[in-house]
Amino acid sequence: MIDKMKNILNILTSLFLIPIIVVTIFIIINQSNQIKALNENLPTLNQGDKIKYFDLIGVDKEKIDVSALNNQKISLIFIFSQQCSPCNKNIPYWKKLANIFSEKSNIYGIILGDITGIANFSNSMKFKFKLFCPMDLYKFIEKFRLKLNLNQTIISKNKEVIYSKEGDLDQTDYFKIYKIIKGEKK
C-alpha cells in the first residue's frame, strides 16, 4: 500500500513538474529572442562617431567621465566581462598593447559588472592598466552602443572613434590596433 502511494505521488509530482518546466523553457526562449531582436536593432559604434558619455568608477573609487578622454593622448578601451571566456582569450593581447603603449595612450579596462570583485580580479590578472565599471551599466551600454560584452575601441584625442571591434581578437586585429596607435597623428 505504501509503495502504491509513493508511485502515485511520484506520478503526480512528475505531472505537476512537466508543465512548469515546459513553461519555463518557453519563457527563456521568448526572452532570448526579444533580447536578440533588440540587439539586432541597436546601432553600433562606428569610425568617426564622437564619444559623449563615459561615466566610470574605479577599484579605488576613482570616478572618471568623458573629460578623461583628454586632448593629450588617444585612448585604448577594452570592454569585457569577467565571466566571458572569449574576453579572457583577449587578455594577453590587451596586456601586450598596454605594455607597449602605456606612455602614449590612456588605457581603460571597463568591466561590465559590479565593482566589488574587480580588485582581486585585477591583481590576479596583473593588469598594467586601471579597471573601471560603468556608473550606470544600462546607460553605458546604450551610449557606447555595445552589442557584445567584448569590445576593443580606440578613441582619438578629439574623442572620435578611430577603431572599434566587437568579439575576439586575433593576431591580425592585434597588429591593426598596434599600427593605429603607433601611427596616430591627431
C-alpha positions in Angstrom: 0.0 0.0 0.0 2.8 2.4 0.9 4.6 1.6 -2.4 1.4 2.3 -4.4 1.0 5.7 -2.6 4.7 6.5 -3.4 4.2 5.6 -7.0 1.1 7.7 -7.2 2.9 10.6 -5.5 5.8 10.3 -8.0 3.4 10.3 -10.9 1.5 13.4 -9.6 4.8 15.2 -8.9 6.0 14.4 -12.5 2.7 15.6 -14.0 2.9 18.8 -12.0 6.6 19.5 -12.8 6.4 18.8 -16.6 4.2 21.8 -17.4 6.3 24.1 -15.2 9.5 23.0 -17.0 7.8 23.5 -20.4 6.5 27.0 -19.5 10.0 28.0 -18.0 11.7 26.9 -21.2 9.2 28.8 -23.3 9.7 32.0 -21.3 13.5 31.7 -21.5 13.4 31.2 -25.3 11.0 34.1 -25.7 13.2 36.4 -23.6 16.3 35.3 -25.5 14.5 36.1 -28.8 13.4 39.5 -27.6 16.9 40.4 -26.5 18.3 39.2 -29.8 15.8 41.3 -31.7 16.6 44.3 -29.6 20.3 43.8 -30.0 20.0 43.5 -33.8 18.2 46.9 -33.9 20.8 48.7 -31.9 23.2 50.9 -33.9 26.9 50.1 -33.4 29.8 52.4 -32.7 31.3 53.5 -35.9 34.6 55.1 -37.0 34.2 58.9 -36.7 31.5 58.8 -34.0 32.0 61.1 -31.1 32.1 59.7 -27.6 29.8 61.8 -25.4 29.2 59.6 -22.4 31.8 57.9 -20.3 30.9 57.8 -16.5 33.0 55.2 -14.7 34.1 54.2 -11.2 37.4 52.5 -10.5 38.5 49.9 -7.9 39.9 52.7 -5.8 36.6 54.6 -6.1 38.2 57.0 -8.6 35.5 58.4 -10.9 36.2 59.5 -14.4 33.9 60.8 -17.1 34.2 61.8 -20.8 36.6 64.6 -19.9 39.2 61.9 -19.0 39.4 61.3 -22.8 41.6 64.3 -23.0 43.3 66.0 -25.9 46.8 64.8 -24.8 46.6 61.1 -25.7 44.5 58.7 -27.6 42.5 56.2 -25.5 42.5 52.5 -25.9 39.4 50.9 -24.3 38.9 47.3 -23.5 35.3 46.4 -22.6 34.7 42.9 -21.1 33.0 40.7 -18.5 34.9 38.6 -16.1 32.7 35.6 -16.9 33.2 35.9 -20.7 35.6 33.2 -22.0 36.3 35.0 -25.3 37.1 38.1 -23.2 39.7 36.1 -21.3 41.3 35.0 -24.6 41.9 38.6 -25.5 43.6 39.5 -22.2 47.1 38.5 -23.5 46.7 40.9 -26.5 45.5 43.7 -24.1 48.4 43.2 -21.8 50.9 43.4 -24.7 49.2 46.6 -26.0 49.2 48.1 -22.5 52.9 47.3 -22.0 53.9 48.9 -25.4 51.6 51.9 -25.3 51.0 52.9 -21.7 53.0 56.1 -22.1 51.5 57.0 -25.5 47.8 56.3 -24.7 45.2 56.3 -21.9 44.2 52.7 -21.4 40.9 51.8 -19.7 39.7 48.3 -18.9 35.9 48.5 -18.5 34.3 45.6 -16.8 30.5 45.2 -17.4 29.6 44.2 -13.9 29.9 45.0 -10.2 32.8 46.9 -8.8 33.2 44.6 -5.8 35.2 41.8 -7.3 37.3 43.8 -9.6 40.3 44.5 -7.2 41.0 40.8 -6.8 40.5 40.1 -10.5 42.8 43.0 -11.4 45.5 41.7 -9.0 45.2 38.1 -10.2 45.5 39.1 -13.8 48.3 41.6 -13.2 46.9 44.3 -15.4 49.1 47.3 -16.1 46.0 49.5 -16.7 43.2 50.5 -14.4 39.9 48.7 -14.3 36.6 50.6 -14.1 32.9 49.8 -14.1 30.2 51.9 -15.6 28.3 54.0 -13.0 25.1 53.2 -14.9 25.6 49.9 -16.8 22.5 50.2 -19.0 23.2 53.8 -19.9 26.8 52.9 -20.7 25.7 50.0 -23.0 23.2 52.3 -24.8 25.6 55.3 -25.2 28.6 53.1 -26.1 26.3 51.1 -28.4 27.5 47.7 -27.2 26.0 44.6 -28.8 28.5 42.3 -27.2 30.2 42.4 -23.8 33.6 42.2 -25.6 34.8 45.3 -27.4 38.1 47.0 -28.2 37.9 50.6 -29.1 40.4 53.3 -29.9 39.4 56.9 -29.4 41.3 59.8 -30.9 42.4 62.9 -29.0 39.3 64.7 -30.0 37.0 61.9 -28.7 36.2 60.3 -32.1 36.2 56.6 -32.6 39.2 55.6 -34.7 38.7 51.8 -34.4 36.1 49.6 -32.8 35.9 45.8 -32.9 33.5 43.6 -31.1 34.4 40.0 -30.3 37.6 38.0 -30.3 40.9 39.5 -31.4 43.3 37.6 -33.5 46.9 38.4 -34.5 45.7 40.5 -37.4 43.5 42.6 -35.2 46.3 43.0 -32.7 48.7 44.3 -35.4 45.9 46.6 -36.7 45.4 48.2 -33.3 49.2 48.3 -32.9 49.7 50.2 -36.2 46.8 52.6 -35.4 48.2 53.6 -32.0 51.8 53.8 -33.3 50.8 56.0 -36.3 48.1 58.2 -34.5 48.8 61.8 -35.6 45.7 63.6 -34.4 
